Every structure is written in structure tokens, then in C-alpha cells.
Amino acid sequence: MSIARTGDAGLGRLGQGQRVQRRHRVVRKKVVPWLFALPTLAINLVVILGPSISAGYYSLTEWSGVGAAEFVGLDNYRRLFTEDRSFHRAFLNNVIYLIIFLTLPMVMSLVAASLLAPIRRASMVYRIGLFIPYVLPSVITAFIWTSLMDPGRGLGSQLARIGIPWFDQPFLGRSSTALPSIAFIDNWHWWGFLMVLFLAGMQGIPADLYEAARIDGASRWQEFRDVTLPGIRPTIVFMILMTSIGAFLVFDYIWILTQGGPAGASEVLATLVFKAAFNNFEAGYAAAIGLVMSLLAGAIISVFVFLRRRGWEI
């Protein structure tokens, strides 16, 4: 009888030990990771979720940024979509900016990366040289190009002296050329960054794929189309996503170079928000524009998430 009791007690202690180990395993796998993530989540709640909720509320009010806000419902959005021509023009300029940056820098960076990929000797020198514009502060880059584009003492005036007069134009001062000129300057600093990313992706493609393509008689273009592009597809898709979002959030170069001028020719949504909030003291209206910008960026991300869930390899 005592032996049976001893066995039952041992089995009980064994079962209790297994339950304790199971609880420890659950705590270690389920609870501990959340404890490590809590500080980051708390910071996000304070600096992201809180201001987002506040912006949503103030977008429904008439508020100068100081004092009490007067609730006006959807009046700011009605004004935004039906009355404000500045918003319509700024949105169109953002779309034009998006089209420019989804074509020109993408093509330039892909071509440059494909040309640099086979180079081994002094390749780092080329990469650094093309990447340096990206790490320069935007204020310095804008100052350099403002000086170069000055029609009186810039590069264009020097070319005019030797018989090439077309470049001595006020590119940043004309409505027809202001936005393309800013896009050119912004592209000057952006495409090198794209090139470095594409080059890193190309160097991760197995060499035997290229060897197999050459054995099959593929040309250089066929290698690029059938081997290189599929190999760097995730990088291309990611940079398309980032470029699309950046095109709707662009602010620094436009504000430094033209502040949205002349006559709103280079106005974008971000500069419109700044002017509404700090020049016109319409913080509630600015919050409405900012919320629309966030929704546009979210819509772009949603498209990529939808395509990924549908099985696209992106």
C-alpha cells in the first residue's frame, strides 16, 4: 500500500513538474516577447497613434492652432474637394512628380547598375561617387543647383558666352519649368541611391544563372530581361513603393527652391499643408489636407498588400 502511495505521489510530482515546465515554456514564448516589444509599442502609441487621432479630430474643426477649436464636421473636406483649386493643382503636381520619379530615375539606376555589376576593379569608387549626392543635406544640394541654374551667373550664362544660349533661362522662375527643374534636382540625389540598391540585388543573383543563359545563346539584353529583372524583382517593387509614397510626401526641395511658386506652379500637398497651418493659421484645414495625404500613402501600400495576397511575387 505504501509503495502504491509512493508511486502515486511520484507521478503527481512528475505531472506537476510537467505543468510548471509547460507554463514556463508558454511564458517564454508568448509573454516574454511581448514584454520586450512593449516599450516600442508604448512609444508608437504616444508619438504616432495619439497625434493621428488628434489630426483626425482637428480636421473636423475650424482651428487656428491656438485656443479652442470649433467643430465644423466635414466642412473642411467639402471645401477641400469642391472649392479649393490650390488643392487640385497641388494634387496634380504630386501626380506629375510621381510619374517622373517612377520612370526617369528607375531607368537610369537600372541601366547604371547593370553596367557596373560586371566591374570588379575600382567598383567601390564608382559606387561612392554616385552615392555621394544622396548623403548630402538637401539644403546644400538645393544651394548648389540654385547657383548653377542662376540665369545671370550660373552654368547657363557661361554656356551662353560660348554660343549655347538656351540654358541661360530662369528655370526655377518659370511656371512651365519650375516643377520639372525641381524634379531634375531631386532626381540628381535620388537615382544614385536606387542604383546602389539595384546593384546589391544584382550581385546576389547566382552566377550560374548567367552562365546557363550564355550557354543557351542569350544576348546581353536577354540576360537582363530573363535573369536580372526577375532576380531583383523584390527590390524593384519595394523601391516603387517607397518612391510612390515619397512623391506624395515630398516637401524639402520644393520648399527650399521655390516654396511652391511661381504662382503655385510647383505647389504640392506638403507645401500646401505648411502654408495653411503656419501662413494662413488654418490648422484644422491643414489637418484635413494632411489626413488626405496619409490616406493616399495608405492606399498605395494597400495596393501592394492586395497584390501580395493574390500571389504576386513582390
C-alpha positions in Angstrom: 0.0 0.0 0.0 2.8 2.4 0.9 4.6 1.5 -2.3 1.4 2.4 -4.3 1.1 5.7 -2.4 4.7 6.5 -3.1 4.2 5.8 -6.8 1.1 7.9 -7.0 3.0 10.8 -5.2 5.9 10.4 -7.7 3.5 10.5 -10.6 1.8 13.6 -9.1 5.1 15.4 -8.7 6.1 14.4 -12.3 2.8 15.8 -13.7 3.1 18.9 -11.6 6.7 19.4 -12.9 5.5 19.0 -16.5 2.7 21.6 -15.9 5.3 24.0 -14.5 7.6 23.4 -17.4 4.7 24.0 -19.8 3.8 27.2 -18.1 7.4 28.4 -18.3 7.5 27.5 -22.0 4.3 29.4 -22.7 5.6 32.4 -20.7 9.0 32.3 -22.5 7.4 32.0 -26.0 4.3 34.1 -25.6 4.7 36.6 -22.8 8.4 37.5 -22.8 8.5 38.6 -26.5 5.6 41.0 -25.8 7.4 42.4 -22.7 10.3 43.2 -24.9 8.0 44.8 -27.5 6.0 46.8 -25.0 8.4 49.8 -24.9 8.3 50.2 -28.7 4.6 49.8 -28.7 4.2 52.4 -26.0 6.4 54.9 -27.9 4.3 54.2 -31.1 1.1 54.8 -29.2 2.4 58.1 -27.8 4.1 59.6 -30.9 2.1 58.0 -33.7 -1.4 56.9 -32.6 -2.0 59.9 -30.4 -1.2 62.6 -32.9 -3.1 60.6 -35.6 -6.2 60.7 -33.6 -5.7 64.4 -32.8 -5.2 65.1 -36.5 -8.4 63.3 -37.3 -10.3 65.3 -34.8 -8.9 68.7 -35.7 -9.6 68.0 -39.4 -13.3 68.3 -38.4 -12.8 71.6 -36.7 -12.0 75.2 -37.6 -8.9 75.9 -35.6 -6.1 78.5 -35.9 -3.6 76.4 -34.0 -4.1 78.4 -30.8 -7.1 78.4 -28.4 -10.3 76.4 -28.7 -11.3 74.6 -31.8 -14.8 74.9 -33.3 -16.3 71.7 -34.6 -17.5 72.1 -38.2 -17.9 68.5 -39.3 -17.0 67.7 -42.8 -16.9 71.3 -44.0 -13.1 71.2 -44.4 -13.3 68.2 -46.7 -16.1 69.8 -48.7 -14.0 72.9 -49.2 -11.0 70.7 -50.0 -12.6 68.7 -52.8 -15.1 71.1 -54.2 -13.8 74.6 -53.8 -10.0 74.7 -53.2 -8.3 75.0 -56.6 -4.9 75.1 -54.9 -5.5 71.6 -53.6 -6.5 70.3 -57.0 -3.4 71.8 -58.6 -1.1 70.6 -55.8 -2.5 67.1 -56.1 -1.9 67.2 -59.9 1.6 68.3 -59.3 2.1 65.4 -56.9 0.9 63.0 -59.6 3.3 64.5 -62.2 6.1 64.2 -59.7 5.1 60.6 -59.1 5.2 59.8 -62.9 8.6 61.5 -63.3 10.1 59.5 -60.4 8.7 56.2 -61.5 10.3 56.5 -64.9 13.5 58.5 -65.2 15.4 57.6 -62.0 14.2 54.0 -62.2 15.6 53.6 -65.8 18.8 55.5 -65.0 19.5 53.5 -61.9 18.8 50.1 -63.6 21.0 50.9 -66.6 23.8 52.2 -64.4 23.6 49.1 -62.0 23.6 46.7 -64.9 26.7 48.4 -66.4 28.5 48.5 -63.0 27.6 44.9 -62.0 30.4 43.2 -64.1 33.0 45.7 -62.9 35.3 44.4 -60.2 38.3 46.7 -60.2 37.6 50.1 -58.6 33.9 49.3 -58.4 33.7 50.8 -54.9 35.0 54.2 -56.2 32.2 54.3 -58.8 29.6 53.4 -56.2 30.7 56.0 -53.7 30.9 58.7 -56.4 27.3 58.0 -57.5 26.1 57.6 -53.9 27.6 60.9 -52.5 24.7 63.1 -53.8 22.2 61.1 -51.7 24.0 61.7 -48.4 24.4 65.5 -49.0 21.9 67.6 -47.0 19.0 68.8 -49.1 19.9 72.4 -48.2 23.4 72.1 -49.6 22.1 70.3 -52.8 19.5 73.0 -53.3 22.0 75.8 -52.9 24.4 74.2 -55.4 21.7 73.8 -58.0 20.2 77.2 -57.4 23.7 78.7 -58.1 24.1 76.5 -61.2 20.7 77.5 -62.6 21.0 81.2 -61.9 20.4 82.8 -65.4 22.8 85.6 -64.7 25.9 83.9 -63.1 25.2 80.2 -63.3 26.2 77.5 -65.7 23.7 78.6 -68.3 25.2 82.1 -68.6 28.7 80.6 -69.0 27.4 78.4 -71.8 25.7 81.4 -73.4 29.1 83.1 -73.6 30.4 80.3 -75.8 27.4 80.2 -78.1 24.9 77.9 -76.3 22.2 80.4 -75.3 19.2 78.1 -74.4 20.4 77.2 -70.9 20.5 80.8 -69.6 16.9 80.6 -68.6 15.2 81.2 -65.2 14.2 77.5 -65.0 13.1 77.9 -61.3 11.3 81.1 -62.0 9.0 80.0 -64.9 5.7 78.3 -64.4 6.3 75.8 -67.2 9.8 74.7 -66.0 9.7 75.1 -62.2 8.4 71.6 -61.3 10.4 69.7 -63.8 13.5 71.6 -62.7 12.9 70.6 -59.1 12.3 67.0 -60.1 15.6 67.1 -62.0 17.5 68.3 -58.9 15.7 65.8 -56.7 16.5 63.0 -59.1 20.2 64.0 -59.1 20.4 63.0 -55.5 17.9 60.1 -55.6 18.9 57.9 -58.5 22.3 57.0 -57.1 20.6 55.6 -54.0 18.4 53.4 -56.3 21.5 52.4 -58.3 23.3 51.1 -55.2 20.2 49.1 -54.1 19.8 47.6 -57.5 23.5 46.8 -57.8 23.4 45.0 -54.4 20.4 43.0 -55.6 22.1 42.1 -58.9 25.2 40.8 -57.1 23.0 38.5 -55.1 21.9 36.7 -58.2 23.7 33.3 -58.6 26.4 33.4 -61.4 25.4 30.0 -62.7 22.1 31.5 -64.0 24.1 33.9 -66.2 26.3 31.1 -67.3 23.3 29.0 -68.3 21.9 31.9 -70.2 25.1 32.4 -72.1 25.3 28.7 -72.9 21.8 28.9 -74.4 23.0 31.8 -76.6 21.2 34.6 -74.7 22.3 38.2 -75.6 23.1 40.8 -73.0 19.6 42.2 -73.3 18.1 38.7 -72.9 20.2 38.1 -69.8 19.0 41.4 -68.3 15.3 40.7 -69.2 15.2 37.0 -68.2 17.7 36.8 -65.4 18.5 40.2 -63.9 15.0 41.7 -63.7 13.3 38.5 -62.1 16.2 38.3 -59.7 15.8 41.8 -58.4 12.0 42.0 -58.6 11.5 42.3 -54.8 14.0 45.3 -54.8 12.3 46.9 -57.7 8.8 46.6 -56.2 10.0 47.9 -52.8 11.6 50.9 -54.4 8.5 51.6 -56.5 6.5 51.5 -53.3 8.9 53.9 -51.5 9.2 56.2 -54.5 5.4 56.4 -54.8 4.9 57.3 -51.1 7.8 59.8 -51.3 6.3 61.5 -54.3 3.2 62.3 -52.3 5.1 63.4 -49.2 7.8 65.5 -51.0 8.5 68.8 -49.3 12.1 69.8 -48.7 13.4 70.5 -52.2 10.3 72.3 -53.3 10.1 74.5 -50.2 13.8 75.4 -50.3 13.9 76.1 -54.0 10.6 77.8 -54.8 8.2 77.5 -51.8 5.6 76.2 -54.3 6.0 79.1 -56.7 5.9 80.8 -59.1 2.1 81.3 -58.8 1.6 77.8 -57.4 3.3 76.1 -60.4 5.4 73.8 -58.1 2.9 73.6 -55.2 2.4 70.2 -53.7 0.3 68.9 -50.9 3.0 69.1 -48.3 3.8 72.8 -49.0 0.0 73.5 -49.1 -0.2 72.0 -45.6 2.6 74.1 -44.3 1.1 77.3 -45.8 -2.3 76.6 -44.4 -1.1 75.9 -40.9 1.7 78.5 -40.5 0.9 81.2 -43.0 -2.9 81.3 -43.0 -3.3 79.9 -39.4 -5.8 77.3 -40.6 -4.6 74.4 -38.6 -7.9 72.5 -38.9 -7.9 72.8 -42.7 -4.2 71.8 -42.8 -5.0 68.7 -40.7 -7.6 67.7 -43.3 -5.1 68.0 -46.1 -2.6 66.0 -44.0 -5.1 63.3 -43.4 -5.8 63.1 -47.2 -2.1 62.7 -47.8 -1.9 59.9 -45.2 -4.9 58.1 -46.9 -3.2 58.4 -50.3 0.0 56.8 -48.9 -2.1 54.1 -47.2 -3.9 53.4 -50.5 -0.6 52.9 -52.2 0.5 50.4 -49.5 -2.8 48.7 -49.7 -2.4 48.0 -53.4 0.9 46.2 -52.8 -0.5 44.2 -49.9 -3.5 43.2 -52.0 -1.3 42.1 -54.9 0.9 40.1 -52.5 -2.0 38.3 -51.0 -3.2 37.5 -54.5 0.1 35.6 -55.0 2.2 38.1 -56.8 5.9 37.6 -56.0 6.6 41.1 -54.6 
